[in-house]
Amino acid sequence: MSAPSVRAVVFDLDDTLFDCWTQCVGPAHREAAKAMVEAGARASVGEVLDARLALAGLEKDLDDAVAATFRSVQPVKVAEAGRRAFYDRDPGPITPFPFARDVLRRVHEVARVVLLSMGHPPTQRRKVEVLGLTDAFDDVLVDDVFGRRGKEEVLRGWLASTGLSPAEVLVVGDRPDAEIAAALRLGMQALRVRGGEFAARPTPPGVPESPDVRAVLAYLGLPADAPDAPAPDRDATSAPRPPPAPPAP
Ligand SMILES: [Mg+2]
């Protein structure tokens, strides 16, 4: 039995459509370390920065973990200062991956195109604007880091509003523990883009992976523009995989 047609493709933003790791994450960690010291963390900015970088991606709540490390009088206040500084910031002059706009435009010819991102909604919307991607999406979904619904809940709510079945949705993103896990739990198709901050994390069994988002074109059965564009690696694990989905009508 072949996989159902993909009628909507949900894209993650950070490290999927632009190099967030290089362009945003480093500066944001430095600003957050400074804010945590100003809020009372008993350490230098350099020490807090080192702790943030060491614990990033390992701790479920990085700001809580770093605040606890330095035993300040008000750890909740310190954590909140770090969280605010990290997420509520001007992204600066960021640029998308060179192929991102073209991939979104071509996917849009055959499917609904949706953005799903976690962070501070005004910051994430500003990123989309600066990246020149405002017109690329039919729907923009932001999981508010300060509200903490989680991407699965946001996806579930969106899905209910569309009338689509979960199997008709393809989720494309870099984080196995976030959008990819949410897609699998909801019964959606998933394509993992392996790069950026979380590149070392393994791809779940059965999920194809690729170094960049151009692989979605091959996944949907669309021709690649560039001869060097990667196709999804369906042998990243030994688990059985579904056949490629045909393009939506
Ligand atoms: Mg991401």
Residues whose N, C-alpha, C, O or C-beta is under 5 A from the ligand:
A	BS01	MG	D12 L13 D14 D15 T16 D174
